[in-house]
Amino acid sequence: MSLEGLYAIATRELARDLVFEIGDEPVTLSIKGVLLARSNSRDYNFSIFNLTPEEFVLAVQMKGFVVYIGIESDEELEEDVYPELVRLLLEHLAPSIALLVTRAEREYTGKSDMLLDDNMGLDLKEFLYGLMLKHRKGETTYEQTEIA
């Protein structure tokens, strides 16, 4: 599948606003960015990166790829809502992510590419494009910290 085909899948399947009810309150989430990157691992995993009170990235790893989904909320999110929010997001987005990865697995030859950049906020854009460059250079995407 060509890169244009992957862009089309990301736009069709992932470029959307989602409304979830969490703790009896509606929360609107907008998917603003999608980054596809190769991974050395074929394991299944997910991570969440909290960038600002309104912006975060959900990373889903499968079949030798990581799909980073940049999400903006219409309001500040408290830390205690993330477990339920991530469960709902994974439940809702897993089929679309699997479709994207399955198609990429067949024909994508690149290291990483931004498939969606829908007017992302500055912090989100900086984070995702930084990850893209790290993947392209073969650098680790995880920050090392020293124990004090």
Backbone bond lengths (Angstrom), bond angles and torsions (degrees), N, CA, C in turn:
res aa  C-N    CA-C-N  psi(-1)  N-CA   C-N-CA  omega(-1)  CA-C   N-CA-C  phi
1 M - - - 1.451 - - 1.511 108.58 -
2 S 1.275 115.57 136.28 1.446 120.82 179.77 1.530 110.21 -72.29
3 L 1.323 115.20 163.06 1.457 120.12 177.09 1.526 110.61 -60.59
4 E 1.321 116.36 -35.11 1.465 120.24 178.23 1.523 111.01 -62.50
5 G 1.326 116.52 -36.79 1.463 120.58 177.21 1.518 111.88 -65.50
6 L 1.340 116.88 -37.68 1.468 120.42 176.73 1.525 110.85 -68.39
7 Y 1.341 116.54 -38.94 1.467 119.86 174.77 1.530 109.98 -58.74
8 A 1.326 115.98 -43.31 1.467 120.70 -178.99 1.524 111.00 -62.59
9 I 1.335 117.08 -41.91 1.466 120.24 178.76 1.524 109.81 -64.34
10 A 1.331 117.13 -46.30 1.470 120.28 -179.48 1.521 110.90 -60.72
11 T 1.313 116.52 -42.68 1.466 120.31 -179.77 1.529 111.26 -66.69
12 R 1.307 116.01 -45.31 1.470 120.61 -177.28 1.532 112.51 -70.84
13 E 1.322 116.59 -41.49 1.458 121.08 -171.91 1.531 114.75 -93.15
14 L 1.331 116.81 -29.13 1.463 118.38 -170.16 1.532 115.11 -118.49
15 A 1.304 118.70 -21.21 1.468 121.07 -178.03 1.521 109.35 -77.94
16 R 1.336 115.40 91.03 1.463 118.33 -176.46 1.517 110.77 -160.20
17 D 1.301 113.81 166.01 1.462 121.39 170.69 1.521 106.86 -100.14
18 L 1.322 115.10 139.18 1.459 121.43 179.75 1.515 108.59 -121.69
19 V 1.318 116.15 138.30 1.464 120.97 177.86 1.521 107.73 -118.82
20 F 1.328 115.02 121.53 1.456 121.58 178.16 1.513 108.90 -122.64
21 E 1.320 115.78 151.04 1.454 120.46 174.49 1.526 107.54 -101.72
22 I 1.312 115.22 117.87 1.459 121.11 -179.59 1.520 107.71 -126.63
23 G 1.321 115.16 118.97 1.461 119.71 -178.14 1.512 112.54 60.17
24 D 1.307 116.72 41.71 1.465 124.23 179.87 1.526 113.75 65.13
25 E 1.320 117.33 14.16 1.462 121.92 177.47 1.521 109.67 -120.29
26 P 1.335 118.41 133.42 1.468 119.55 175.69 1.534 110.41 -74.51
27 V 1.315 115.76 137.76 1.459 122.42 177.21 1.525 107.04 -126.09
28 T 1.326 116.75 124.31 1.457 121.46 178.20 1.514 108.99 -100.66
29 L 1.323 115.54 125.11 1.458 122.78 179.21 1.519 108.53 -117.10
30 S 1.331 116.22 134.07 1.459 121.41 178.36 1.517 109.03 -113.98
31 I 1.316 116.18 125.10 1.461 120.47 175.49 1.517 107.05 -81.20
32 K 1.330 115.12 116.19 1.455 121.60 -174.03 1.518 113.69 -108.33
33 G 1.329 116.85 -21.32 1.456 119.03 -177.65 1.513 111.28 -149.54
34 V 1.335 115.61 145.79 1.458 121.78 175.20 1.525 107.40 -137.03
35 L 1.327 115.13 123.79 1.452 122.79 178.07 1.518 108.16 -118.61
36 L 1.323 116.56 128.25 1.457 122.48 176.00 1.517 107.51 -106.03
37 A 1.332 116.93 128.50 1.465 120.69 -179.47 1.519 110.08 -140.06
38 R 1.316 114.88 145.73 1.466 119.94 174.84 1.514 109.76 -73.77
39 S 1.332 115.17 151.15 1.459 122.05 178.81 1.526 108.14 -131.67
40 N 1.321 116.46 151.40 1.459 120.52 176.22 1.523 111.81 -77.98
41 S 1.309 116.72 -9.75 1.458 121.32 -176.77 1.523 110.82 -108.08
42 R 1.304 115.98 140.63 1.458 120.91 174.99 1.526 111.34 -101.22
43 D 1.344 116.08 7.22 1.455 121.53 178.21 1.528 110.78 -69.39
44 Y 1.324 114.98 164.42 1.461 122.10 175.20 1.526 107.53 -102.41
45 N 1.322 115.87 132.12 1.458 120.34 -177.80 1.521 108.60 -162.41
46 F 1.311 116.40 165.93 1.459 120.38 171.89 1.524 108.97 -146.46
47 S 1.323 114.77 155.29 1.461 122.26 177.11 1.515 107.68 -142.29
48 I 1.304 115.04 160.70 1.456 120.23 174.51 1.519 107.85 -129.87
49 F 1.320 116.06 135.90 1.451 123.20 178.67 1.523 107.35 -118.18
50 N 1.304 116.50 112.98 1.453 121.89 179.60 1.525 107.96 -87.86
51 L 1.332 117.92 114.35 1.455 121.96 -176.17 1.522 112.56 -95.28
52 T 1.301 116.24 -48.11 1.468 123.08 177.13 1.526 106.49 -139.66
53 P 1.333 118.36 173.74 1.471 118.11 177.21 1.535 113.77 -61.39
54 E 1.350 117.60 -18.78 1.466 120.83 -179.78 1.524 113.99 -113.11
55 E 1.331 118.93 -7.42 1.459 121.49 -175.72 1.529 110.72 -126.03
56 F 1.333 115.35 136.59 1.450 119.72 174.76 1.522 109.17 -152.06
57 V 1.322 115.09 166.38 1.456 121.44 179.49 1.520 108.20 -123.98
58 L 1.312 115.59 129.37 1.457 122.37 173.20 1.520 106.55 -101.16
59 A 1.329 116.61 120.63 1.461 121.95 178.62 1.522 108.42 -107.59
60 V 1.322 116.20 125.06 1.454 121.68 179.55 1.526 107.60 -119.86
61 Q 1.324 115.64 122.43 1.461 122.12 -178.65 1.519 109.39 -106.26
62 M 1.342 115.27 131.38 1.468 120.61 175.57 1.516 109.98 -163.47
63 K 1.316 116.14 146.16 1.464 123.93 171.82 1.526 114.30 50.96
64 G 1.321 117.96 37.04 1.458 120.36 177.98 1.515 114.69 83.59
65 F 1.326 117.26 14.31 1.459 122.01 178.45 1.530 110.02 -134.02
66 V 1.327 115.20 157.23 1.459 121.81 168.10 1.518 106.58 -123.69
67 V 1.317 116.25 129.05 1.457 121.86 174.53 1.524 106.41 -107.78
68 Y 1.331 115.06 116.59 1.462 121.56 177.83 1.517 107.34 -98.03
69 I 1.329 116.49 124.92 1.455 121.61 -178.73 1.525 108.35 -115.26
70 G 1.322 115.74 113.10 1.464 122.00 179.29 1.516 110.03 -84.71
71 I 1.324 116.07 124.49 1.462 121.25 -172.89 1.525 110.14 -127.33
72 E 1.332 115.57 136.67 1.456 122.19 174.44 1.522 108.72 -116.99
73 S 1.328 115.12 137.22 1.459 121.70 178.88 1.526 109.23 -100.58
74 D 1.324 115.69 154.18 1.460 119.73 177.73 1.521 112.18 -78.48
75 E 1.327 116.93 -6.88 1.471 120.95 179.02 1.524 109.02 -151.07
76 E 1.311 115.92 165.10 1.460 120.66 177.69 1.519 109.69 -62.60
77 L 1.318 115.57 137.96 1.458 120.85 178.93 1.515 109.80 -105.61
78 E 1.305 115.42 131.19 1.462 120.89 176.46 1.525 108.73 -80.07
79 E 1.303 115.70 150.31 1.458 121.04 -177.43 1.530 112.62 -58.39
80 D 1.309 117.70 -33.21 1.461 120.62 -176.30 1.534 113.85 -71.98
81 V 1.343 119.18 -12.28 1.464 120.64 178.47 1.522 112.71 -87.59
82 Y 1.323 117.47 -14.15 1.466 119.58 -174.89 1.527 114.79 -60.74
83 P 1.327 120.95 -42.89 1.477 118.04 179.45 1.529 112.92 -56.21
84 E 1.315 117.46 -47.02 1.463 120.85 179.33 1.525 110.95 -68.61
85 L 1.311 116.61 -40.29 1.462 121.25 -179.64 1.528 111.38 -63.49
86 V 1.312 117.34 -45.02 1.468 120.73 179.17 1.520 110.46 -65.48
87 R 1.312 118.25 -39.50 1.464 120.93 177.16 1.528 110.27 -59.15
88 L 1.333 116.53 -46.83 1.461 120.56 179.73 1.529 111.51 -64.43
89 L 1.327 116.76 -42.10 1.460 120.12 179.69 1.531 111.39 -63.24
90 L 1.326 116.15 -46.25 1.459 119.10 179.98 1.526 111.01 -62.98
91 E 1.310 116.28 -42.00 1.463 120.59 178.94 1.527 110.74 -60.80
92 H 1.316 115.84 -41.11 1.463 120.73 -176.21 1.535 112.68 -79.72
93 L 1.336 117.37 -39.21 1.458 121.10 -171.72 1.528 115.12 -94.88
94 A 1.321 118.09 -15.67 1.473 120.71 -175.56 1.535 113.30 -53.53
95 P 1.328 120.24 -44.83 1.472 118.38 179.62 1.537 112.79 -62.01
96 S 1.314 117.31 -39.20 1.463 120.58 179.62 1.524 111.38 -69.17
97 I 1.325 116.68 -40.07 1.464 120.91 177.81 1.522 109.63 -65.41
98 A 1.317 117.40 -42.76 1.464 121.30 178.97 1.529 111.25 -62.05
99 L 1.320 117.49 -40.60 1.465 121.32 177.20 1.525 110.14 -61.27
100 L 1.323 116.98 -47.15 1.458 121.67 179.99 1.528 110.98 -60.40
101 V 1.317 117.26 -47.35 1.466 121.50 -178.43 1.534 111.41 -67.44
102 T 1.309 117.40 -40.27 1.466 120.49 179.07 1.523 110.52 -61.38
103 R 1.306 117.12 -41.98 1.468 120.40 178.22 1.530 110.74 -69.31
104 A 1.318 117.54 -40.37 1.467 121.33 178.74 1.517 111.24 -64.95
105 E 1.314 115.88 -37.32 1.466 122.08 -178.38 1.536 111.03 -59.26
106 R 1.301 116.52 -33.34 1.472 121.45 -177.04 1.526 113.06 -74.72
107 E 1.340 117.15 -42.32 1.458 118.10 -168.72 1.520 116.45 -136.11
108 Y 1.307 119.36 -9.53 1.468 119.91 -176.53 1.519 110.14 -74.32
109 T 1.325 117.17 126.74 1.457 121.36 -177.29 1.532 112.99 -110.27
110 G 1.307 118.04 -6.92 1.460 120.85 -177.50 1.519 112.87 -77.60
111 K 1.339 114.98 174.83 1.466 121.07 177.05 1.525 111.29 -92.64
112 S 1.320 116.53 -42.10 1.472 120.37 177.39 1.518 109.19 -164.12
113 D 1.326 115.18 143.56 1.460 121.42 178.23 1.509 110.33 -149.24
114 M 1.329 115.20 142.17 1.458 121.47 175.03 1.526 106.91 -79.89
115 L 1.322 116.57 120.40 1.460 121.18 -178.12 1.521 112.11 -98.32
116 L 1.316 116.80 -16.97 1.463 120.30 179.14 1.520 108.47 -151.75
117 D 1.308 115.95 127.78 1.465 122.75 174.25 1.515 105.85 -136.95
118 D 1.320 115.14 88.15 1.458 121.90 -173.35 1.526 110.72 -103.31
119 N 1.341 115.31 72.58 1.460 120.37 175.33 1.534 111.40 57.13
120 M 1.330 116.03 49.60 1.457 121.52 -179.46 1.524 110.67 -67.93
121 G 1.338 115.04 151.65 1.451 120.88 171.85 1.523 109.68 -66.65
122 L 1.324 116.77 161.76 1.459 122.11 -174.75 1.530 112.81 -59.48
123 D 1.336 118.36 -45.40 1.467 120.93 -179.04 1.520 111.40 -63.86
124 L 1.311 116.12 -42.31 1.458 121.12 -179.70 1.527 110.41 -66.06
125 K 1.319 116.61 -44.37 1.463 121.26 -179.76 1.530 110.43 -63.29
126 E 1.318 117.10 -45.34 1.465 121.02 -179.94 1.533 110.88 -61.19
127 F 1.323 116.49 -42.85 1.462 120.95 -179.37 1.526 111.27 -64.40
128 L 1.329 118.07 -50.18 1.459 121.09 -176.42 1.535 112.09 -67.69
129 Y 1.316 117.60 -43.19 1.459 118.94 179.05 1.527 110.81 -68.55
130 G 1.324 117.85 -32.22 1.464 120.96 173.89 1.520 111.44 -63.25
131 L 1.339 116.51 -42.81 1.465 120.63 176.39 1.531 111.21 -62.56
132 M 1.324 115.89 -41.26 1.457 119.80 -179.68 1.530 110.45 -60.20
133 L 1.310 116.85 -44.97 1.463 120.37 179.88 1.526 111.76 -65.53
134 K 1.329 117.10 -40.32 1.469 120.29 177.63 1.522 110.74 -61.42
135 H 1.322 117.71 -43.92 1.463 120.88 178.42 1.533 110.62 -62.83
136 R 1.326 117.01 -42.45 1.465 120.16 -178.75 1.533 111.80 -65.31
137 K 1.325 116.79 -33.67 1.466 121.13 179.40 1.525 112.72 -85.01
138 G 1.324 116.88 -7.99 1.454 120.79 -178.63 1.523 113.10 78.11
139 E 1.323 117.46 18.67 1.462 122.09 179.30 1.524 110.33 -84.79
140 T 1.319 115.35 158.13 1.461 119.46 176.55 1.529 109.48 -68.05
141 T 1.302 115.58 144.76 1.464 120.27 -179.88 1.524 111.91 -97.21
142 Y 1.325 116.64 -0.07 1.451 120.48 -178.64 1.517 110.02 -104.50
143 E 1.318 116.02 136.96 1.460 121.59 178.27 1.515 109.02 -80.37
144 Q 1.303 115.77 135.93 1.471 121.17 175.52 1.523 107.98 -93.02
145 T 1.313 116.68 134.09 1.464 121.01 177.83 1.514 108.97 -123.37
146 E 1.317 114.77 150.18 1.458 120.01 178.58 1.521 108.46 -94.70
147 I 1.312 115.43 144.44 1.461 120.71 175.94 1.522 107.47 -83.25
148 A 1.326 115.77 127.90 1.468 120.02 -178.22 1.506 111.57 -77.09
